[in-house]
Amino acid sequence: MTATASSRPAAMIPVPHGSGARAARQRWKFAAIGVIWGTSLSIAVIWVLGGGVQALAAGPADALDSLGRITGLASANLLLYQVLLMARVPVFERGLGRDAITRLHRQSGFWSFWLLLAHIALLVLGYAEAARIDPLTQLWSFVWSYPGMLLATAGTLLLVLVVATSGRRSRRRMRYESWHLLHLYGYLGVGLAVPHMLWTGADFSGAPIASAYWLGLWLVAATSVSVWRIAIPLRRSLRHGLRVESVRPDGERGVEVRVRGRALHGLRALPGQFFVWRFLDGPGWTRGHPFSLAAAPDAEQLVLAARTAGDGTRRLATMRPGTRVLVEGPYGTMTGRERIGGRGVLMLGAGAGVAPLVALLEGEAYGPGEATLVTRDHRGAEALRSQEIHRLRLERGVVHFALDGPRAQRGPTWVPAQYADWSGGELLRYLRPDLLDCDVYVCGPASWMTALLRDLRAAGVPADRLHHESFTI
């Protein structure tokens, strides 16, 4: 372990208070939760007004049919949020943050899928019971005889493909680019599966208000994707004239890309945030990659740094200066606006998670010795932003600890093997004796972050002083 800091004295720099930013985020969060509850309750109202409750007591066939209807409505509502959560709608981005959005997207996706299977099974059994035929014959009749069901069947198969490739084991075996392409078929699956509800659904046929409401929700979702994922990013990228200025190695396995443009302050990017980047350098440019800002942004330049872990990141190293760039963002809530205040800031990053922390250190206010950066890599030669960290040590008095090497072999932990005899709390208090008076920023691989955040909470760090964001897919 090495620690270095400048001994040059300097006056205390006031730390901005984050209460205003947190209050604004709470308002956005309240709005986001309100939207989710509002549409969810409206689905229940549509089912009740359509006689769903009464049908539960009307006999086996009607009860199965009613349960099939409510599971179908709930599944479709969660599919709606699959689209909205990934549409980069400001109410969700600002209110929930990327961590919560990623969790909700995953959870709602799997719940939607299982409810969809329940919807199909319950309706097949209910209709088969009413017609006194076997379920397989009824399923065949559904597919070939009911309006929109061929489209819905194709959509369901596409959703099955997406779910089958979304498990953690499946993702580990696939290239990110292949996974991303398959995942896009989810949009097509949704588009094919939803129309049959308006054409044949008992809750919408003969109910013009419910139909108009449901159609309106999906039009809002489609418009959100078109506006926030396509139109606004394209307009911003063209207006600011973003192009690659330089590409250079950053550590043994990393690359730094500098992007130059006009009046970049108009993007309102903050240190700690990330963009979704697309580089127009040939086939495959349509696949966006989320990379954090690796330096505090200014009016003319944005900097990203990435580990070369897949085809997309390997392509970064071969890009030529002048390549046009498209960006979505900025996104993320792990910024200086979240700071409570006090005399200290502790930043812990692993691998590529070091990059946004360096950007934060470049943009934040603190005095010499008041900021501590802890970095972790398997080998020191792989470290990102080494030159920038050295400059921060000399010019800003940042204390740097490099905890390189393998992790301790004692279950889920963030503690390096050479400190295996230490508990996580002991190591944290050694790194920063005034730990409870610090704002703590954490960024890195998901399992490492989970173990570290557990130890930080156990050490007594208040929740409002913990700032973290995961970029895991």
N, C-alpha and C positions, 0 to 999 in steps of 0.2 A: 504494500500500500504506500502510495506517495501522496504527499500533500504539499502544495506550494501556494504562496500568496505574496503579493507585493507588500513590503513594509512601509511603503510611502504613505504618510498621513494625508488625510483629506477630510474636508468638512462633511458632516452628515447630510445626505440628500433626502429631503422629505419623501416619504412613501405615500403614494396616492391611496385613498380609502376606497374599498370596493363595494360599499353598501348600496350606492346608487345603481351600479351594474347588476348586483344581485337582485335588487328590487325590480328592475326592469325585466330580468330573466324570469322572476317569479310571475310577473304579469303575463309574459309570453307562455309560461308553463300552464298557468290557469286557463288561458285561451285554448291551448292545444288539448288539454284534458277535457275542456268543455266541448270541443268539437267531437272528440272521440265518444264521449258519453252521449252527446246529442244524437249522433247518427245511430249509435247502438240502441238507444231507447226507441228511436223512430222505427227500427226494424221490429222491435217487440210490439209496438203499437199497430203496425201494419198486420202482423200475425193475429193479434187479438181482434182487430176490427174485421179481419177475414174469417172469423169464426173458429180460430185455432183452439181456444179454450173449450168451447162447447163440443168440438169434435173429439176431444180426448175421452169424453164419456159417452160417445155415440156408438161404440162398438169397436172391435179389434181393427177392422179395415180402416175406419175413419181415424182412429187414434194413431195408427202407424202413418197414415197419410199426413196428419197434422204434425207429428214429430218430424217427418221428412221435410215438411215445409219450413219449420223453424230452424232445423239444422242447415237447410239450404240457404235460408236468408242470412243466418249467422256466418256461414262459410263465405258467402258473397260479400258480406260487409267486411270481413277480414281481408278478403282479396282486394277490396277497395283500398284498405289501409296499406296493403303491400305496395300498391302503386303510389299512394300519397306520401308514404314515409320515404320512398326513394326518389320522389319528385323534387327534393330540395326546397319544399315550400317553407318560407321564412317562419311561419308560426310554429312548425315542428323543429326546424333547425335551431331557432333561438330559444324555444321553450324547453326542449328535451335534451338537446345536445347529441353529438354523434354516437356516444356510447349507448345511450338509452334508445336511440333510433335503431341502431344495429340489433340490439337485443329484442326490441319489439318487432322488428322486421322478421327476425328468425322465429320468434315464438308465434306470431300471428300467422306466419306461413305454414308452420307445421299444424297448428290448430285448425287452420282453414282446410288443409288437406284432409285431416281425419274427419272433420265435420262434413266435408264433401263426400267422403266414402260412406259416412253414416246416412247422409241425405239420399244417396243412390240406393243403398240397401233398404232403408225404411220405405221409400216410395215403391220400390219393386215388390217388397213383401206386402205392402198395403194394397196395391192394385191387384196383385196376384190373388190375395185373399178375397177381394171384392168380386173378381172375375172367375174365381174358382179354377185357376190354372196354375201350373207350376211356375216358380220364379224365373227360371231361365227363359221360358217362352214369353213371359211378361217383359223381361229385359230386352229381348230381341224386338218385341213390339214397340217398346219405347224408342229404341234407336232408329228403327226404320219407318215408324208410322206417325210420330209426333213432330210437329214443326220445330225446327231448330235443333233437334236432338243429334243429328249427324255432326253438326258444328260443335255442339256441346261435348260429344264423345271425343272428337279430335282435340278439343281444348283440354279435356280431362287427361288425355294421354300425354299431352305436352306438359301439363302440370305435374304428372307422375314423374316424368323425366327430370324436371327441375328439382323436385323433392328428393329423388333418388341420388342426385349428384350434389345435394346440399348437406349431406351428413359429413361430419368431421373426417371420418376415414376416407370417404370418397374424395373430398377436397384435397386431402394430403397427397393422393395418388395422381391428381390432375394438374396440368399446367394452369396457371391463373388465367391465361388467355382462352384456353378451351372451356374452363369453368364459366368464365364471363360470357362467352358466346352462347353456351347452352342456357345460362340463366336468363338471357334476353328472350328466349322462347316463352318465358313466363308471361310476358306482355301479350304475345300472340295467343297463348292459352286462355288468358283472361278475356281477351276480345272475342274468342270463339265460344267461350262457356257462358257468358252473361246474357246474350240476347234471348236465349230460350226462356228465361224467366219472364220476360215481358210478353212473349208469344204464347206460352202455355202455362205459366205459373198461376195457380188459383188465387194468389194474393194480389195479382196485378191485372189479370184479365177481367174486364168489366169494372175496373177501379181506376179511372183516369187520373185522379189526384195522386194516388200512390205510384202509378206508372210514371207520371210527369216528375214526381219527386225523385224516384229511383234513376230515371234517365238523366235528370239534372245532376245528380251526384256523380255519375260516371262521366258526364260532359265536363264537370269541374275537374275531375281527376285527369282526364285526357288533356284538358287545357293547361293544367298545372305542369304536366310533363313537357308539353310543347313550349310553354313560356319559360319555365325555370331551368329546364335541362337543355333546351335548344336555342330559343330566340334570344334570351338575355345573355347567356354566355357568348353566343356568336357576335352579338352587337358589341359587347364589352371588349372582346378580343380584337375585333376589327378596329374599334375606336381607338384603342390604346396601341395598336400596331405591334403586337408582341412577336418578337423574334429571338432566336437563340443567339447570344453574343459569344459565349465560349463554353467549352467542355473540357474538364480536366479530371484526372484521377483524384480520389479522396480516400486515402488509406488503400490497403491492398485489395479490398473487395468493394470499394465504393466509387462513386462518380459525382462530381459537382457540375451543375448546369446553371449558367447565368443567363437570364432572360431580360432583354432590354425592351423598353416601350416608352410611350408618351404619357406624361401626367398620371403616373401609376398611383398617385395618392387618391385618385378618383375611385380606385378599387376598394378603398377603406380597409385594406388588409392590416392585421395586427400580428406582431410576433407571437408564435405559438399556434397560429391557424394553418390550415392547409388548403390547397386547391386540387381539383381534379384536372390533370394535364393531358392534353393531346398534342402530339408533335406531328406535323404534316410532312413526314419524311418518307412516305411510301405506304405500301399495303399494311394494314393493321393500325392505321392512324386513328380509326374510329374508336378503338378501345381506350377508355380513360383510365388513368392511374392516379391514385391519391398520394401526393407527396407533400410533406410539410415544408413550410418556409424554413430554410436553414440559416437565414440571416435576417436581421430586422429590415423590413422593406423600406425603400425610399421612393422618390418620385420618378426614378428612371430605371430601377433595376429590381428584379426578384431573383432569389437564389434558392435552388433546391439541391438536396443531397440524398442519394439513395444507395442502398446495397444492391449489387447485381445478383438477383436471386431468380430471375425468370427472363423470358424473351423480351418483355417490355423494358425491364431495367437494363438488360444487356444492350438493347438498341440505343439507350441514352449515350453510351460511350462512343458510338459510331456516328452520332449526329454532326452535321456540319453547321458552322456559324451561318446565320441567315435563315435557318429553317423557321417557318411560320409556326406559331403556337396558339392553341385555343385553350382557354381555361374556364372551369366552372368554380365559382366561389367568390370570396373566401368563406370557409366553413370552420367550425370548431369553437369551443368555449374555453379552452385551456389558455387563457390570456392573462395579462397583467391586470385587467379590469376586475378579476376575481379576487385579488389580494385583499386580505383583511387589514394588513398593516403590521406594525411592529418593527423590530430591528433586524430581523433575519429572514432569509429565503433559502430553502434547501431544495435542490433539484437533483432528481435521481433518474438517470436514463440508461437504457441498454440498447446496444446495436444502433439501428437507425433512429430509435427514440431519442438519441442525443441531439439530433439536428434541431427540432423545435425548441429544446431547452437552451441551446446556444443562441438562437434567435431571441428568445425571451431575455436572456442575460444581456444581450446587446441593446435591447430596447427599454429595459426596466431601470428604475432609479434605486440605487443602494450605495452605501459607502464601502470603502475597502475593508475586507474581512467579513462583511455582512452577508455575502452570497457564497454558498457552498454548492459545488457541482460534483456529483458522484457519477462516474461512468463505468460501464461494464461491457467487456467484450471477451470472446474466447481467447483472443491474442491481442496484445497491444498494437501490433502492426495493422490490425483490421479497423482500428478506431477511426470514426468519422470526425471531421472538424478539428483535427489536432492543432493545426496552425491557429485557428480562430480561438481555441481554448487557451493556447499559450499567450496569445495577444490579450485576452481577457484577464489572465493572471497578472500580466505585467502592467496593463493600463488601467484596469478597473479593480484590482485587488481581489479577484475571485479565488477562493480556496478550492483546489481540485484534488479529488481522490480518484484514482484509477483502480477499480476492483476487477482485475482481469483474471481469466482462467475459468475452469469448470466450476459448476455449482456443487455445494456439499451434497453428498448422497445420503439424505435422511428424510426422504419424502419431499413434498412440495415446499421449496424454499428459494429465496433469492440470495442467500448468504453464500459467498464463494467458498470453495473447498478449503483454502488455506485458513479460513476462519470458522471451520466447522464446529469448533468447541464453543463458539460464541452463539448466544441466542440472537434472533433478529433485533429485539429491543436493545440489547447491549451494544450491538454494532451501530445501530442508529444513534444512540446517545453518545457513543464515542465520536462518530462523524460530526455530530452537531449537539454539544452539551445543552444548548438552550432550545432543544427540539420543540418544546411546547409553545415557544414564542415565535415559531417560524411558520411562514406559508410554505407548504410542501407541494412540489410539482413532480409528477411521476409519468414517465412515458417509456414504453418498451413492449416486448412480447407479452401476450395475454397471461400466460401462466406465471411469468416473472412478476408482472404487475399485481396479480391476485395475491401472491404470497407476500409481496412487499406491503401492499395496502392493508392486509390483515395484521401485519406486525406494527404498522404505523398506528392503526386504530387501537391495538392492544397496548401500545405505549402511551396512549392518552391524547394523541393529536386530535383536536376537534374536527368534526366533519366539514365545517365551513372553512377550514384551513387546508384541506386536502383537495388538490386540483389535478385531475388526470383525464386522459383521453386515450382510447384504444382505437387503432386503425385496422384491427384484425377483420378480415372479411367475415 
